[in-house]
Amino acid sequence: MQRSERSAGPDHPVGRLLVESGKAAIYELILTPERSRWLWEQMQRYPTLFSDQTRDDPDNLWAVLASPQAMWGELWESGKLVGVLYLSEIQANIDAKVHVIFFDRNLTARTEICRAAMRWAFATFHFHRLTITVPEIYFSTTRLAKRLGFVREGLRRDAYLIGGKRVNELLFGLLASEMQDG
């Protein structure tokens, strides 16, 4: 099969290694033109990943990617790019929002690498806490947050418009003192 017939995805990581756990590793995401196109194509495959206001708006994604208060990593497993993890709204020594996108949607298998990434984030940025905000309809992400030790702290009613429906947002937090080693 020729390359043009395959997914245009990256063949290997180019950024520096941030964290490893088992067969999984997270590398700093370096946005080459090819990676940018590939990431946009991957993210468009998930109908609920964007709100109705941000779907089909790549400028919105690029604004988040380019923010100085954001850090993106690509998750590789057994030589294959399987997802991205990123921090947004970084406030060193205080807090950041954590986001995960797994292209195969297998969140259960990624608990350990997520836990390793959280330990790395706490150590690197000296955060007091990490925050996850998630649409209430993201059941798998909610389960992952709970498995990682995040505590539900609140609810924002009708915070999103996804697929023409109003959706609540759940707020989860994890303090550095609560970070589990296991």
C-alpha positions as CSV (number, residue, x, y, z in Angstrom):
1,M,0.0,0.0,0.0
2,Q,1.4,3.4,-0.9
3,R,1.6,6.1,1.7
4,S,-1.0,8.2,0.0
5,E,-3.5,5.3,0.5
6,R,-2.8,5.1,4.3
7,S,-3.8,7.5,7.0
8,A,-1.6,10.6,6.7
9,G,-0.7,10.2,10.3
10,P,2.8,10.6,11.7
11,D,5.0,7.5,11.6
12,H,7.1,8.3,14.7
13,P,7.4,10.8,17.5
14,V,9.5,13.9,16.9
15,G,9.2,15.7,20.2
16,R,11.1,15.0,23.5
17,L,10.1,12.1,25.7
18,L,8.0,13.4,28.6
19,V,6.9,10.2,30.4
20,E,6.8,6.4,30.0
21,S,4.8,3.6,31.5
22,G,4.9,0.1,30.3
23,K,4.6,0.0,26.5
24,A,3.2,3.5,26.4
25,A,5.1,6.8,26.2
26,I,4.1,10.5,25.9
27,Y,6.2,12.8,23.7
28,E,5.9,16.5,23.4
29,L,3.7,17.3,20.4
30,I,5.6,19.2,17.7
31,L,3.1,20.6,15.2
32,T,4.6,20.1,11.8
33,P,2.1,20.8,8.9
34,E,1.6,17.1,8.4
35,R,0.9,16.5,12.2
36,S,-1.5,19.5,12.3
37,R,-3.5,18.2,9.3
38,W,-3.5,14.7,10.8
39,L,-4.6,15.8,14.2
40,W,-7.5,17.9,12.8
41,E,-8.6,14.9,10.7
42,Q,-8.5,12.6,13.7
43,M,-10.4,14.9,15.9
44,Q,-13.1,15.5,13.3
45,R,-14.0,11.8,13.5
46,Y,-15.6,12.2,16.9
47,P,-19.0,13.9,16.7
48,T,-19.1,15.0,20.3
49,L,-15.5,16.1,20.7
50,F,-16.4,19.7,19.7
51,S,-19.4,21.7,20.6
52,D,-21.8,22.8,17.9
53,Q,-20.0,26.2,17.9
54,T,-16.5,24.8,17.4
55,R,-17.1,22.0,15.0
56,D,-15.7,22.7,11.5
57,D,-13.7,25.6,13.0
58,P,-9.9,24.7,12.8
59,D,-9.0,28.2,14.0
60,N,-10.5,27.4,17.4
61,L,-8.3,24.3,17.7
62,W,-5.2,26.2,16.5
63,A,-5.8,29.0,19.1
64,V,-5.8,26.3,21.9
65,L,-2.7,24.6,20.4
66,A,-0.8,27.8,20.2
67,S,-1.7,29.1,23.6
68,P,1.3,29.8,25.9
69,Q,-0.8,28.3,28.7
70,A,-1.1,24.9,27.0
71,M,1.1,21.9,26.6
72,W,0.3,19.1,24.2
73,G,1.7,15.5,24.2
74,E,1.2,12.6,21.9
75,L,0.6,9.2,23.3
76,W,2.5,6.3,21.6
77,E,1.9,2.7,22.4
78,S,3.8,-0.2,20.8
79,G,5.1,2.1,18.0
80,K,1.7,3.6,17.1
81,L,0.3,7.1,17.8
82,V,-3.0,6.4,19.8
83,G,-3.9,9.7,21.3
84,V,-3.1,13.1,22.7
85,L,-3.1,14.4,26.2
86,Y,-2.9,18.1,26.9
87,L,-2.9,20.7,29.6
88,S,-4.7,24.0,29.1
89,E,-5.1,27.1,31.3
90,I,-1.8,26.3,32.9
91,Q,-1.1,28.3,36.0
92,A,2.3,27.2,37.3
93,N,2.2,26.2,41.0
94,I,-1.6,26.3,41.0
95,D,-3.7,24.4,38.5
96,A,-4.2,23.3,34.9
97,K,-7.1,21.6,33.0
98,V,-6.3,18.1,31.8
99,H,-7.7,16.7,28.5
100,V,-7.3,13.3,26.8
101,I,-8.3,12.1,23.4
102,F,-7.7,8.4,22.6
103,F,-8.3,7.6,18.9
104,D,-9.3,4.0,19.7
105,R,-11.5,5.2,22.6
106,N,-9.9,2.6,24.9
107,L,-9.6,4.7,28.0
108,T,-9.6,1.8,30.4
109,A,-6.2,0.6,29.0
110,R,-4.7,4.0,29.4
111,T,-5.1,4.4,33.2
112,E,-1.5,3.8,34.1
113,I,0.0,6.2,31.4
114,C,-2.5,8.8,32.5
115,R,-1.5,8.4,36.1
116,A,2.2,8.6,35.1
117,A,1.4,11.8,33.1
118,M,-0.3,13.3,36.1
119,R,2.7,12.6,38.4
120,W,4.9,14.2,35.7
121,A,2.6,17.3,35.5
122,F,2.6,17.7,39.3
123,A,6.4,17.4,39.5
124,T,7.2,19.5,36.5
125,F,4.8,22.4,37.1
126,H,4.5,22.1,40.9
127,F,0.7,22.2,40.6
128,H,-1.4,22.2,43.8
129,R,-4.3,20.7,41.8
130,L,-5.4,19.4,38.4
131,T,-8.8,20.0,37.0
132,I,-10.9,18.0,34.5
133,T,-14.1,19.5,33.0
134,V,-16.1,17.1,30.9
135,P,-19.5,17.1,29.2
136,E,-21.8,14.9,31.3
137,I,-22.4,12.6,28.3
138,Y,-18.7,11.5,28.3
139,F,-19.3,8.5,30.4
140,S,-15.9,6.8,29.7
141,T,-14.0,10.0,30.5
142,T,-15.9,10.4,33.7
143,R,-15.0,6.8,34.8
144,L,-11.4,7.4,33.9
145,A,-11.3,10.6,36.0
146,K,-12.7,8.7,39.0
147,R,-10.2,5.8,38.5
148,L,-7.4,8.3,38.6
149,G,-8.6,9.7,41.9
150,F,-10.3,12.9,40.7
151,V,-13.2,14.0,42.9
152,R,-16.4,15.5,41.5
153,E,-16.6,19.1,42.6
154,G,-19.4,20.6,40.7
155,L,-21.8,20.8,37.8
156,R,-22.4,23.6,35.3
157,R,-25.9,23.3,33.8
158,D,-26.4,23.4,30.0
159,A,-22.7,24.4,29.5
160,Y,-22.4,22.9,26.0
161,L,-24.4,22.6,22.9
162,I,-23.5,19.2,21.3
163,G,-25.6,17.7,18.5
164,G,-28.3,20.3,19.0
165,K,-28.7,19.3,22.7
166,R,-27.8,21.2,25.8
167,V,-25.4,19.2,27.9
168,N,-24.2,19.8,31.5
169,E,-20.5,20.0,32.3
170,L,-19.0,18.1,35.3
171,L,-16.1,19.5,37.2
172,F,-13.5,17.2,38.8
173,G,-10.4,18.1,40.8
174,L,-7.4,16.3,42.2
175,L,-5.0,17.8,44.7
176,A,-1.3,17.0,44.7
177,S,-1.7,15.5,48.2
178,E,-4.3,13.1,46.9
179,M,-2.2,11.8,44.0
180,Q,-2.1,8.0,44.2
181,D,1.0,6.1,43.4
182,G,-0.8,2.8,42.6
